[in-house]
């Protein structure tokens, strides 16, 4: 598994999770996986970062990213 992830990879992972588990409720709440990745995505945009170490993501986001990566690499 890679240790550095890019903004476009996080965006792809978010889209994967949104497709797999669409937003729900009137507030269009994201699933847990997409939400955790969206937090990292927003932070990267605010901090003007093109990439970040996977270790900087919280545990939920790390697992969501790894699961997405495993799925696309099958």
PyMOL commands that set and color helices and strands:
alter all, ss='L'
color gray80, all
select helices_A, chain A and resi 7-20+32-46+54-56+59-72
alter helices_A, ss='H'
color red, helices_A
select strands_A, chain A and resi 4-6+51-53
alter strands_A, ss='S'
color yellow, strands_A
deselect
rebuild
show_as cartoon
